[in-house]
Amino acid sequence: MALRIPSPSRAVPQVRWSASSYWRLSPLSWVVLLLGLVIFGIGEGLLVQSHFGATPWTVFALGLAHQTGWSIGWATACTSALVMLGWIPLRERIGVGSILNAAIFPFVLDATVTIVPAPHSVVARIALMVAGLLVFALGASLYLSTRSGPGPRDGLMTGLQKRFNWPIAWIRTTLEALAMTAGWLMGGTVGLGTALFVLGIGYFIAMYFSLWRHVAPSAA
């Protein structure tokens, strides 16, 4: 019998660990949410340590910092705030997942960068870059599938998907490409890892969503 590879999910799936609301989580939802956010931060840390270029939204923040003279931290915070303004017409809402994203992700990212050494060989850097992309997508798919509230950029993606019913992989790829291009035009640095992230992140998140829908379908 031929192995059937599921097609990428069009939307965030309703699975066994999906919460009943953005503020009411089951014990399983809590476990998957926290695990997903930790994995999410590790993936970003691995991408940083590959030294093949920042993720597209970081490129945007770097470009904004270059144009305004702001620090990268302040530029990132302002970028997040601007992105969240886009939630308003899309009727996306903040949840416990949104708050924990802001609290856990930066801590895990910093810890990963501290613990994981940056490799010197090109082959090792490429391997770390690919691993970072897959781990990042895994963590994002887990925490988003709890349906407990997205982070700023993920909320723009999920809000657009719910509003227009466009495929989530296409939406994420488009948003990342726009962020990368705008950041580059403002003076941000783009690398091989940035381009790979743009091309792969939407597809891999959608494929993980499809996997969770098949292995842990909602009991409801």
GUZAMI-709286 format. One record per residue: residue number from 1; residue in three letters; x negated, y, z negated of N, C-alpha, C in turn. Coordinates in Angstrom, 1 decimal. Each point is the difference from the previous one (the first is absolute). Example, Ala and Ser with C-alpha at 12.3 -4.5 7.8 and 13.67 -1.06 7.14 Angstrom:
BEGIN
[1,'ALA',[-13.2,-5.7,-7.8],[0.9,1.2,0.0],[-0.9,1.2,0.0]];
[2,'SER',[0.4,1.1,0.7],[-0.9,1.1,0.0],[0.8,1.1,-0.8]];
//
This chain:
BEGIN
[1,'MET',[-0.8,-1.2,0.0],[0.8,1.2,0.0],[-0.9,1.2,0.0]];
[2,'ALA',[0.3,1.0,0.9],[-0.8,1.2,0.1],[0.2,0.9,-1.2]];
[3,'LEU',[-1.0,0.6,-0.4],[0.1,1.0,-1.1],[0.7,1.2,0.4]];
[4,'ARG',[1.0,0.4,-0.6],[0.8,1.2,0.4],[-0.5,1.2,-0.9]];
[5,'ILE',[-0.5,1.0,0.6],[-0.5,1.2,-0.8],[1.2,1.0,0.0]];
[6,'PRO',[0.5,0.4,-1.1],[1.1,0.9,-0.1],[-0.4,1.3,0.6]];
[7,'SER',[1.0,0.7,0.5],[-0.2,1.4,0.6],[-0.1,1.0,-1.2]];
[8,'PRO',[-0.6,1.1,0.3],[-0.1,1.0,-1.1],[1.4,0.5,-0.4]];
[9,'SER',[0.1,0.2,-1.3],[1.3,0.5,-0.6],[0.2,1.4,0.5]];
[10,'ARG',[1.3,0.3,0.3],[0.3,1.4,0.4],[0.1,0.9,-1.2]];
[11,'ALA',[0.3,-0.5,-1.2],[0.3,0.8,-1.1],[-0.5,-0.7,-1.3]];
[12,'VAL',[0.0,0.8,-1.1],[-0.4,-0.6,-1.3],[1.1,-1.1,-0.3]];
[13,'PRO',[-0.5,-1.2,-0.3],[1.0,-1.1,-0.2],[0.6,0.0,-1.4]];
[14,'GLN',[1.2,-0.6,-0.1],[0.6,-0.3,-1.3],[-0.5,-1.4,-0.4]];
[15,'VAL',[-0.8,-0.1,-1.0],[-0.6,-1.4,-0.4],[0.3,-0.2,-1.5]];
[16,'ARG',[-0.5,-1.2,-0.4],[0.3,-0.4,-1.4],[-0.4,1.0,-1.1]];
[17,'TRP',[-1.0,0.7,0.3],[-0.5,0.9,-1.1],[0.4,1.5,0.3]];
[18,'SER',[0.9,0.2,1.0],[0.4,1.4,0.2],[0.9,0.4,-1.2]];
[19,'ALA',[-0.2,1.3,-0.4],[0.7,0.5,-1.1],[1.5,0.4,0.3]];
[20,'SER',[0.8,0.0,-0.9],[1.4,0.3,0.2],[0.2,1.5,0.2]];
[21,'SER',[-1.0,0.8,-0.5],[0.0,1.5,0.3],[-1.4,0.5,-0.2]];
[22,'TYR',[-0.2,1.2,0.3],[-1.4,0.6,-0.1],[-0.4,0.1,-1.5]];
[23,'TRP',[0.9,-0.1,-0.9],[-0.3,0.1,-1.4],[0.4,-1.2,-0.9]];
[24,'ARG',[0.5,-1.0,0.6],[0.4,-1.2,-0.7],[-0.7,-1.3,0.6]];
[25,'LEU',[-1.1,-0.4,-0.6],[-0.8,-1.1,0.5],[0.1,-1.2,-0.9]];
[26,'SER',[0.0,-1.2,0.7],[0.0,-1.3,-0.7],[-1.5,-0.2,-0.5]];
[27,'PRO',[-0.2,-1.0,-0.9],[-1.4,-0.3,-0.3],[-0.8,-0.4,1.2]];
[28,'LEU',[0.5,-0.7,0.9],[-0.7,-0.4,1.2],[-0.3,1.2,0.9]];
[29,'SER',[0.9,0.9,0.1],[-0.2,1.3,0.7],[-1.2,0.7,-0.6]];
[30,'TRP',[-0.1,0.1,-1.3],[-1.1,0.7,-0.7],[-1.3,-0.6,0.3]];
[31,'VAL',[0.0,-1.4,0.0],[-1.3,-0.7,0.2],[-0.5,0.3,1.5]];
[32,'VAL',[0.9,-0.1,0.9],[-0.4,0.1,1.4],[-0.3,1.5,0.3]];
[33,'LEU',[0.7,0.9,-0.6],[-0.3,1.4,0.2],[-1.4,0.4,-0.5]];
[34,'LEU',[-0.3,-0.5,-1.2],[-1.4,0.3,-0.6],[-1.1,-0.7,0.8]];
[35,'LEU',[0.3,-1.2,0.3],[-1.0,-0.8,0.8],[-0.2,0.7,1.3]];
[36,'GLY',[1.0,0.4,0.7],[-0.1,0.6,1.3],[-0.8,1.3,-0.1]];
[37,'LEU',[0.3,0.8,-1.0],[-0.7,1.3,-0.1],[-1.5,-0.2,-0.3]];
[38,'VAL',[-0.3,-1.0,-0.8],[-1.4,-0.3,-0.2],[-0.7,-0.4,1.3]];
[39,'ILE',[0.6,-0.9,0.7],[-0.6,-0.5,1.3],[-0.1,1.1,1.0]];
[40,'PHE',[1.0,0.9,0.0],[0.1,1.2,0.8],[-1.3,0.9,-0.2]];
[41,'GLY',[-0.3,0.2,-1.3],[-1.2,0.8,-0.3],[-1.3,-0.6,0.3]];
[42,'ILE',[0.0,-1.4,-0.2],[-1.2,-0.7,0.4],[-0.3,0.1,1.5]];
[43,'GLY',[1.1,-0.2,0.8],[-0.2,0.1,1.4],[-0.6,1.4,0.5]];
[44,'GLU',[0.5,1.1,-0.6],[-0.5,1.3,0.3],[-1.5,0.1,-0.4]];
[45,'GLY',[-0.3,-0.6,-1.2],[-1.4,0.1,-0.4],[-0.9,-0.8,0.9]];
[46,'LEU',[0.4,-1.1,0.5],[-0.8,-0.8,0.9],[-0.2,0.8,1.3]];
[47,'LEU',[1.0,0.7,0.5],[-0.1,0.8,1.2],[-1.0,1.1,-0.2]];
[48,'VAL',[0.1,0.6,-1.2],[-1.0,1.1,-0.3],[-1.4,-0.5,0.0]];
[49,'GLN',[-0.2,-1.2,-0.6],[-1.4,-0.5,-0.2],[-0.5,-0.6,1.3]];
[50,'SER',[0.8,-0.2,1.0],[-0.5,-0.4,1.3],[-0.7,1.1,0.8]];
[51,'HIS',[0.3,1.3,-0.4],[-0.6,1.2,0.6],[0.1,0.0,1.5]];
[52,'PHE',[1.2,-0.4,0.4],[0.3,0.1,1.5],[1.1,1.1,0.3]];
[53,'GLY',[0.1,0.9,-0.9],[1.0,1.1,0.2],[1.2,-0.1,-1.0]];
[54,'ALA',[0.5,1.1,-0.4],[1.1,0.1,-0.9],[1.3,-0.4,0.6]];
[55,'THR',[1.0,-0.3,-0.8],[1.3,-0.3,0.5],[0.6,1.3,0.6]];
[56,'PRO',[1.0,-0.1,0.9],[0.5,1.2,0.8],[0.4,1.1,-0.9]];
[57,'TRP',[0.8,-0.3,-1.1],[0.5,1.1,-0.8],[-1.2,0.6,-0.8]];
[58,'THR',[-1.0,-0.7,-0.3],[-1.2,0.6,-0.6],[-0.7,0.9,1.0]];
[59,'VAL',[-0.1,-0.4,1.2],[-0.5,0.8,1.1],[0.8,1.3,0.1]];
[60,'PHE',[1.3,-0.1,-0.2],[0.8,1.2,0.1],[-0.3,0.9,-1.2]];
[61,'ALA',[-0.1,-0.6,-1.2],[-0.4,0.8,-1.2],[-1.4,0.7,0.1]];
[62,'LEU',[-0.9,-0.8,0.6],[-1.4,0.6,0.2],[0.1,1.1,1.0]];
[63,'GLY',[0.8,-0.1,1.1],[0.2,1.1,0.9],[0.6,1.2,-0.6]];
[64,'LEU',[1.0,-0.2,-0.9],[0.7,1.1,-0.7],[-1.0,0.7,-0.9]];
[65,'ALA',[-0.8,-0.8,-0.7],[-1.0,0.6,-0.9],[-1.0,0.8,0.8]];
[66,'HIS',[-0.4,-0.5,1.2],[-1.0,0.7,0.8],[0.6,1.4,0.4]];
[67,'GLN',[1.3,0.0,0.3],[0.6,1.2,0.5],[0.3,1.0,-1.1]];
[68,'THR',[0.3,-0.5,-1.2],[0.4,0.9,-1.0],[-1.1,0.3,-1.1]];
[69,'GLY',[-1.0,-0.8,-0.1],[-1.0,0.1,-1.0],[0.4,-0.7,-1.3]];
[70,'TRP',[1.2,-0.7,0.0],[0.4,-0.7,-1.2],[-0.8,-1.2,-0.2]];
[71,'SER',[0.1,-0.6,-1.2],[-0.7,-1.3,-0.3],[0.8,-1.1,0.6]];
[72,'ILE',[-0.6,-1.1,0.2],[0.7,-1.1,0.7],[1.1,-0.5,-0.9]];
[73,'GLY',[-0.2,0.1,-1.3],[1.1,-0.5,-1.0],[1.2,0.9,0.2]];
[74,'TRP',[-0.2,1.4,0.0],[1.1,0.9,0.1],[0.6,-0.1,1.4]];
[75,'ALA',[-0.8,-0.2,1.0],[0.6,-0.2,1.4],[0.8,-1.2,0.0]];
[76,'THR',[-0.4,-1.1,-0.6],[0.8,-1.2,0.0],[1.3,0.1,-0.8]];
[77,'ALA',[-0.1,0.7,-1.1],[1.3,0.3,-0.8],[1.0,0.8,0.8]];
[78,'CYS',[-0.5,1.1,0.7],[0.8,0.8,0.8],[0.6,-0.8,1.2]];
[79,'THR',[-0.8,-0.8,0.6],[0.5,-0.9,1.1],[1.1,-0.9,-0.5]];
[80,'SER',[-0.1,-0.6,-1.2],[1.0,-0.8,-0.6],[1.3,0.8,-0.2]];
[81,'ALA',[-0.2,1.2,-0.5],[1.2,0.8,-0.3],[0.7,0.4,1.3]];
[82,'LEU',[-0.7,0.3,1.0],[0.6,0.4,1.3],[0.7,-1.2,0.7]];
[83,'VAL',[-0.6,-1.2,-0.2],[0.6,-1.2,0.6],[1.3,-0.3,-0.7]];
[84,'MET',[0.0,0.2,-1.3],[1.2,-0.3,-0.8],[1.2,1.0,0.3]];
[85,'LEU',[-0.4,1.2,0.5],[1.1,0.9,0.5],[0.7,-0.6,1.1]];
[86,'GLY',[-0.7,-0.8,0.8],[0.6,-0.7,1.1],[1.0,-1.1,-0.4]];
[87,'TRP',[0.0,-0.4,-1.3],[0.9,-1.0,-0.5],[1.4,0.6,-0.1]];
[88,'ILE',[0.1,1.4,-0.1],[1.3,0.6,-0.3],[1.1,-0.3,1.1]];
[89,'PRO',[-0.4,0.4,1.2],[1.0,-0.3,1.1],[0.2,-1.5,0.3]];
[90,'LEU',[-0.9,-0.8,-0.4],[0.1,-1.5,0.2],[0.7,-0.6,-1.2]];
[91,'ARG',[0.3,0.7,-1.1],[0.7,-0.5,-1.2],[-0.8,-1.1,-0.6]];
[92,'GLU',[-1.3,0.0,0.0],[-0.8,-0.9,-0.7],[-0.1,0.4,-1.5]];
[93,'ARG',[-0.1,-0.9,-0.9],[0.0,0.4,-1.4],[-1.2,-0.5,-0.8]];
[94,'ILE',[-0.4,0.7,-1.1],[-1.1,-0.5,-0.8],[0.6,-1.1,-1.0]];
[95,'GLY',[-0.9,-1.0,-0.2],[0.3,-1.0,-1.0],[-1.1,-0.3,-0.9]];
[96,'VAL',[0.1,-1.0,-0.8],[-1.0,-0.4,-0.9],[-1.3,-0.4,0.8]];
[97,'GLY',[0.2,-0.6,1.2],[-1.1,-0.4,0.8],[-0.8,1.2,0.5]];
[98,'SER',[0.7,1.1,0.3],[-0.7,1.2,0.4],[-0.9,0.6,-1.1]];
[99,'ILE',[0.5,0.0,-1.2],[-0.7,0.5,-1.2],[-1.2,-0.9,-0.3]];
[100,'LEU',[0.2,-1.3,0.0],[-1.1,-0.9,-0.3],[-1.1,0.0,1.2]];
[101,'ASN',[0.5,0.2,1.2],[-1.0,0.2,1.1],[-1.0,1.1,-0.3]];
[102,'ALA',[0.6,1.1,-0.4],[-0.9,1.2,-0.3],[-0.9,-0.3,-1.1]];
[103,'ALA',[0.4,-0.8,-1.0],[-0.8,-0.2,-1.2],[-1.0,-1.1,0.2]];
[104,'ILE',[0.4,-1.1,0.7],[-0.9,-1.2,0.0],[-0.9,0.0,1.2]];
[105,'PHE',[0.5,0.5,1.2],[-0.9,-0.1,1.2],[-1.3,0.7,-0.1]];
[106,'PRO',[-0.1,1.3,-0.5],[-1.3,0.7,-0.1],[-0.9,-0.7,-0.9]];
[107,'PHE',[0.5,-0.6,-1.2],[-0.8,-0.6,-0.9],[-0.7,-1.3,0.6]];
[108,'VAL',[0.8,-0.8,0.6],[-0.5,-1.2,0.6],[-0.9,0.3,1.2]];
[109,'LEU',[0.3,1.0,0.7],[-0.9,0.4,1.1],[-1.4,0.4,-0.5]];
[110,'ASP',[0.0,0.8,-1.1],[-1.3,0.4,-0.6],[-0.8,-1.2,-0.6]];
[111,'ALA',[0.8,-0.9,-0.6],[-0.7,-1.2,-0.6],[-0.6,-0.9,1.1]];
[112,'THR',[0.8,-0.1,1.1],[-0.5,-0.9,1.1],[-1.3,0.6,0.6]];
[113,'VAL',[0.0,1.3,0.2],[-1.2,0.7,0.6],[-1.2,-0.1,-1.0]];
[114,'THR',[0.3,0.0,-1.3],[-1.1,-0.2,-1.0],[-0.5,-1.4,0.0]];
[115,'ILE',[0.8,-1.0,0.1],[-0.3,-1.4,-0.2],[-0.6,-0.6,1.3]];
[116,'VAL',[0.6,0.3,1.1],[-0.4,-0.7,1.3],[-1.1,0.8,0.6]];
[117,'PRO',[-1.2,-0.6,0.2],[-1.1,0.7,0.6],[0.3,0.2,1.5]];
[118,'ALA',[-0.5,1.1,0.6],[0.1,0.3,1.4],[-1.1,-0.9,0.7]];
[119,'PRO',[0.4,-0.8,1.0],[-1.0,-0.9,0.7],[-0.8,0.9,0.9]];
[120,'HIS',[-1.2,-0.6,0.4],[-0.9,0.8,0.8],[0.1,-0.5,1.5]];
[121,'SER',[0.2,-1.3,0.2],[0.0,-0.5,1.4],[1.4,0.4,0.6]];
[122,'VAL',[-0.1,0.1,1.4],[1.2,0.4,0.7],[1.0,-1.1,0.0]];
[123,'VAL',[-0.4,-1.3,0.0],[0.9,-1.1,0.0],[0.8,0.0,-1.3]];
[124,'ALA',[-0.7,0.2,-1.1],[0.6,0.0,-1.3],[1.0,1.1,-0.2]];
[125,'ARG',[-0.4,1.2,0.6],[0.9,1.2,-0.1],[1.3,-0.3,0.8]];
[126,'ILE',[-0.2,-0.6,1.2],[1.2,-0.3,0.8],[0.9,-1.0,-0.7]];
[127,'ALA',[-0.6,-1.0,-0.6],[0.8,-1.0,-0.8],[0.7,0.7,-1.1]];
[128,'LEU',[-0.6,0.9,-0.7],[0.6,0.7,-1.1],[1.1,0.9,0.5]];
[129,'MET',[-0.2,0.6,1.1],[1.1,0.9,0.6],[1.2,-0.8,0.4]];
[130,'VAL',[-0.2,-1.2,0.6],[1.2,-0.8,0.4],[0.7,-0.5,-1.2]];
[131,'ALA',[-0.8,-0.5,-1.0],[0.6,-0.5,-1.3],[0.7,1.1,-0.7]];
[132,'GLY',[-0.5,1.2,0.0],[0.7,1.2,-0.6],[1.3,0.3,0.7]];
[133,'LEU',[0.1,-0.1,1.3],[1.2,0.2,0.7],[1.1,-1.0,-0.4]];
[134,'LEU',[-0.4,-1.3,0.0],[0.9,-1.1,-0.3],[0.5,0.1,-1.4]];
[135,'VAL',[-0.9,0.3,-0.9],[0.3,0.1,-1.4],[0.9,1.2,-0.3]];
[136,'PHE',[-0.3,1.1,0.6],[0.8,1.2,-0.1],[1.5,-0.2,0.5]];
[137,'ALA',[0.1,-0.7,1.1],[1.3,-0.3,0.6],[0.8,-1.0,-0.9]];
[138,'LEU',[-0.8,-0.9,-0.6],[0.7,-1.0,-0.9],[0.5,0.7,-1.2]];
[139,'GLY',[-0.8,0.9,-0.6],[0.5,0.7,-1.2],[1.2,0.9,0.3]];
[140,'ALA',[-0.1,0.7,1.1],[1.1,0.9,0.4],[1.3,-0.8,0.2]];
[141,'SER',[-0.1,-1.1,0.7],[1.2,-0.8,0.3],[0.6,-0.6,-1.3]];
[142,'LEU',[-0.8,-0.4,-1.0],[0.5,-0.5,-1.2],[0.7,1.1,-0.8]];
[143,'TYR',[-0.7,1.1,-0.2],[0.7,1.0,-0.9],[1.2,0.6,0.7]];
[144,'LEU',[0.0,0.2,1.3],[1.1,0.6,0.7],[1.2,-1.0,0.0]];
[145,'SER',[-0.3,-1.3,0.1],[1.1,-1.0,0.0],[0.7,-0.2,-1.3]];
[146,'THR',[-0.6,0.6,-1.1],[0.8,0.1,-1.3],[1.1,1.0,0.1]];
[147,'ARG',[0.0,0.9,1.0],[1.1,1.0,0.2],[0.2,0.8,-1.3]];
[148,'SER',[-1.2,0.4,-0.6],[0.1,0.8,-1.2],[-0.5,1.4,0.1]];
[149,'GLY',[-0.1,0.5,1.3],[-0.5,1.3,0.3],[-1.3,0.0,0.6]];
[150,'PRO',[-0.2,0.7,1.2],[-1.3,0.1,0.7],[-0.8,1.1,-0.5]];
[151,'GLY',[-1.3,-0.1,0.4],[-0.9,1.2,-0.1],[0.3,1.0,1.0]];
[152,'PRO',[-0.7,1.2,0.0],[0.3,1.1,0.9],[0.0,-0.4,1.5]];
[153,'ARG',[-1.1,-0.6,0.5],[-0.1,-0.3,1.4],[0.9,-1.2,0.4]];
[154,'ASP',[0.1,-1.0,-0.9],[0.8,-1.2,0.2],[1.5,0.4,0.0]];
[155,'GLY',[0.3,1.0,-0.8],[1.4,0.5,0.0],[0.4,0.7,1.3]];
[156,'LEU',[-0.9,0.6,0.6],[0.3,0.6,1.4],[0.3,-1.1,1.0]];
[157,'MET',[-0.8,-1.1,-0.1],[0.2,-1.1,0.9],[1.3,-0.7,-0.3]];
[158,'THR',[0.3,-0.3,-1.2],[1.3,-0.7,-0.3],[1.2,0.9,0.2]];
[159,'GLY',[-0.2,1.3,-0.3],[1.2,0.9,0.3],[0.3,0.1,1.5]];
[160,'LEU',[-1.0,0.1,0.8],[0.2,0.0,1.4],[0.6,-1.3,0.5]];
[161,'GLN',[-0.4,-1.1,-0.5],[0.5,-1.3,0.4],[1.5,-0.1,-0.3]];
[162,'LYS',[0.4,0.4,-1.2],[1.4,-0.1,-0.4],[0.8,1.0,0.7]];
[163,'ARG',[-0.5,1.2,0.3],[0.8,1.0,0.7],[0.2,-0.3,1.5]];
[164,'PHE',[-1.0,-0.6,0.7],[0.1,-0.1,1.4],[-0.1,-1.5,0.4]];
[165,'ASN',[-0.2,-0.9,-0.9],[-0.1,-1.5,0.3],[-1.1,-0.3,1.0]];
[166,'TRP',[-1.1,0.8,0.0],[-1.1,-0.3,0.9],[-0.8,-1.1,-0.7]];
[167,'PRO',[-0.8,-0.8,0.8],[-0.8,-1.0,-0.6],[-1.1,0.6,-0.9]];
[168,'ILE',[-0.2,-0.6,-1.2],[-0.9,0.6,-1.0],[-1.4,0.0,0.5]];
[169,'ALA',[-0.4,-1.0,0.8],[-1.4,0.0,0.5],[-0.2,1.1,0.9]];
[170,'TRP',[0.9,0.3,0.9],[-0.1,1.2,0.9],[0.0,1.3,-0.8]];
[171,'ILE',[0.8,0.1,-1.0],[0.0,1.3,-0.7],[-1.3,0.2,-0.7]];
[172,'ARG',[-0.5,-1.1,-0.7],[-1.2,0.2,-0.8],[-1.2,0.3,1.0]];
[173,'THR',[-0.1,-0.7,1.1],[-1.1,0.3,0.9],[0.1,1.4,0.5]];
[174,'THR',[1.2,0.5,0.3],[0.1,1.4,0.5],[-0.4,1.0,-1.0]];
[175,'LEU',[0.5,-0.2,-1.3],[-0.3,1.0,-1.0],[-1.5,0.0,-0.3]];
[176,'GLU',[-0.7,-1.2,0.0],[-1.4,0.0,-0.2],[-0.8,0.7,1.1]];
[177,'ALA',[0.5,-0.3,1.2],[-0.7,0.6,1.2],[0.1,1.6,0.0]];
[178,'LEU',[1.2,0.4,-0.4],[0.2,1.5,-0.1],[-0.9,0.6,-1.1]];
[179,'ALA',[0.0,-0.7,-1.2],[-0.8,0.5,-1.1],[-1.5,0.1,0.4]];
[180,'MET',[-0.5,-1.1,0.7],[-1.4,-0.1,0.4],[-0.3,1.1,1.0]];
[181,'THR',[0.9,0.2,1.0],[-0.3,1.0,1.0],[0.0,1.4,-0.6]];
[182,'ALA',[1.0,0.3,-0.8],[0.1,1.3,-0.6],[-1.2,0.3,-0.9]];
[183,'GLY',[-0.4,-1.0,-0.8],[-1.2,0.1,-0.8],[-1.3,0.2,0.7]];
[184,'TRP',[-0.1,-0.7,1.1],[-1.2,0.1,0.9],[-0.1,1.4,0.6]];
[185,'LEU',[1.2,0.5,0.5],[0.0,1.4,0.6],[-0.3,1.1,-1.0]];
[186,'MET',[0.3,-0.3,-1.3],[-0.4,1.0,-1.1],[-1.4,-0.2,-0.5]];
[187,'GLY',[-0.7,-1.0,0.5],[-1.4,-0.2,-0.4],[-0.3,-1.2,-0.8]];
[188,'GLY',[1.0,-0.8,-0.3],[-0.2,-1.3,-0.7],[-0.8,-1.0,0.8]];
[189,'THR',[-0.7,-0.9,-0.7],[-0.9,-1.0,0.7],[0.8,-1.3,0.3]];
[190,'VAL',[0.0,-0.4,1.2],[0.6,-1.3,0.4],[-1.0,-1.0,0.3]];
[191,'GLY',[0.2,-1.2,-0.5],[-0.9,-1.1,0.3],[0.7,-1.2,0.5]];
[192,'LEU',[-0.8,-1.1,0.3],[0.5,-1.2,0.5],[1.1,-0.6,-0.9]];
[193,'GLY',[-0.2,0.1,-1.4],[1.0,-0.5,-0.9],[1.3,0.8,0.1]];
[194,'THR',[-0.1,1.3,0.2],[1.2,0.8,0.2],[0.8,-0.5,1.2]];
[195,'ALA',[-0.6,-0.2,1.1],[0.7,-0.5,1.2],[0.6,-1.4,-0.2]];
[196,'LEU',[-0.8,-0.9,-0.7],[0.5,-1.3,-0.2],[1.3,0.1,-0.9]];
[197,'PHE',[-0.1,0.8,-1.0],[1.1,0.2,-1.0],[1.3,0.5,0.8]];
[198,'VAL',[-0.2,0.9,0.9],[1.2,0.5,0.8],[0.6,-1.1,0.8]];
[199,'LEU',[-0.8,-0.8,0.6],[0.5,-1.0,0.9],[0.6,-1.2,-0.7]];
[200,'GLY',[-0.6,-0.3,-1.2],[0.4,-1.2,-0.7],[1.0,0.1,-1.2]];
[201,'ILE',[0.0,1.1,-0.7],[0.7,0.0,-1.3],[1.5,-0.2,0.2]];
[202,'GLY',[0.6,0.6,0.9],[1.4,-0.2,0.2],[0.4,-1.4,0.3]];
[203,'TYR',[-0.8,-0.6,0.9],[0.3,-1.4,0.5],[-0.2,-0.9,-1.2]];
[204,'PHE',[-1.0,0.1,-0.8],[-0.3,-0.9,-1.1],[1.0,0.1,-1.1]];
[205,'ILE',[0.4,1.2,-0.3],[1.0,0.2,-1.1],[1.3,-0.7,0.5]];
[206,'ALA',[0.4,0.2,1.3],[1.2,-0.6,0.5],[0.0,-1.5,0.0]];
[207,'MET',[-1.2,-0.5,0.3],[-0.2,-1.5,0.0],[0.1,-0.6,-1.4]];
[208,'TYR',[-0.6,0.7,-1.0],[0.1,-0.4,-1.4],[1.5,0.1,-0.4]];
[209,'PHE',[0.7,1.0,0.4],[1.5,0.1,-0.3],[0.7,-1.2,0.5]];
[210,'SER',[-0.3,-0.4,1.2],[0.6,-1.2,0.7],[-0.3,-1.2,-0.8]];
[211,'LEU',[-1.3,-0.1,-0.5],[-0.4,-1.2,-0.8],[0.8,-0.1,-1.3]];
[212,'TRP',[0.1,1.2,-0.7],[0.8,-0.1,-1.3],[1.5,-0.3,0.3]];
[213,'ARG',[0.5,0.5,1.1],[1.4,-0.3,0.3],[0.2,-1.5,0.2]];
[214,'HIS',[-1.0,-0.7,0.5],[0.1,-1.4,0.3],[-0.3,-0.9,-1.3]];
[215,'VAL',[-0.9,0.4,-0.8],[-0.4,-0.8,-1.1],[0.7,0.3,-1.3]];
[216,'ALA',[0.6,1.2,-0.1],[0.8,0.3,-1.2],[1.2,0.8,0.4]];
[217,'PRO',[0.9,-0.6,0.7],[1.3,0.6,0.4],[0.8,0.4,-1.2]];
[218,'SER',[0.7,1.1,0.1],[0.9,0.5,-1.1],[1.0,-1.1,-0.4]];
[219,'ALA',[0.2,-0.2,-1.3],[1.0,-0.9,-0.5],[1.4,0.6,0.1]];
[220,'ALA',[0.1,1.3,0.2],[1.3,0.7,0.1],[0.7,-0.4,1.3]];
//
